[in-house]
Amino acid sequence: MGMSQQADTNDSGLPGLLFEIPGGEGRRQLLLLAFRVVLAAVFIYAALQKAGKPLLFADEIGMYGILGLGFLLYLIAIVLPWIEMFCGLALLTGIFMRGAALILASMNLVFIVVISYRTVGIMAAEGIPLRQIYFDCGCGFGPTYAWKKLIEDMILLVFSGTVFFSPSYRFIAGRRKG
Amino acid sequence: MTADMKVKRAIAQAAALVLLGTVAGLVHNGFSANGINPFRKLDGVPVYDNGEKPLGKTDPEDHDGICYVSFEEFREIVDAGYPVLDSRTSDEYESGHVPGAMLCDYFEMGRHFEMVLPRLSPEEMIGIYCSGPRCDDSEMLARELYNMGYTRLCVFRGGMAEWEEAGLTLEHGPEKAWE
């Protein structure tokens, strides 16, 4: 415990957690583990819904009107679910965890931007208030309210950001101490 | 380890995960029945609109490309016994489809092509529909088929919505095991 605390404050140099958690290192690591499990569950489930269905996923991405039908759209539809899958597995096992957290934080940031873009577009085109905007974001969980999805993605962004900035980790496969 | 080194290591790990995911995705796509060629081009297919804006070359029986057909023309295609493809999902298909239509879910076309393609002839007219005017799966399927050499494709944009609205007969149940 003492060595871990030392690592937290002096060795890492990273900003540490995005917020302070009372109760010391043990509780902090348990919370980190909970964040990892939630992120892994969400992204592995989403990946399983989309992997092997590139046309469907490409169609859903195409709905955002950002990428036209073409190589980049199809490539994203083919590989993105697998990247999500490996990131989920990395968070579960603790192997390449910081890299996985970096990818998921970046992805969630992109998701927030593109969902906001599409939401604002629908609001402007159809004159529908935000609370009524309902669509399939292509996230693997079916149609939902845009505001709800944005809140979910913001929570996942905080989780992945917290894992990325964590100065030290425990609960890593094949390692007794974090 | 310094913060700088941790960030550099995280970037290297992220790059490795992206590479791993890319390789796994491409390999799976290569072997999957629903795999797609990411380089394929679906534009450049001649499209003739027969339903709303005739563009001159509008005879469904004499066109090379995709021809949007009206409800009456689509009925003629069905009645004449030309092959008709339902590009919706299997659940939607089972809940009611145009009599004689073959299930060819656009999003799982690779799997359905195994059963459907042997029943199609490149020279023959093929009717295609999906849910209704707001869905473009029928046109997307037509574009894929055009690139495979099927050149007389008749897309009925009214789809099931217009067919049901007209009160015409529906066939229910799963796809038949065609001989």
Interface residues (C-beta under 8 A of the other chain):
Chain A: D11 S12 G13 L14 A51 G52 K53 P54 L55 L56 A58 D59 L69 G70 F71 Y74 L75 A77 I78 V79 L80 P81 W82 I83 E84 M85 F86 C87 A90 F96 M97 R98 G99 A100 A101 L102 I103 F164
Chain B: M1 T2 A3 D4 K6 V7 R9 A10 I11 A12 Q13 A14 A15 A16 L17 V18 L20 G21 T22 A24 G25 L26 H28 N29 S32 N34 G35 I36 N37 P38 F39 R40 K41 L42 D43 Y106 F107 E108 M109 M140
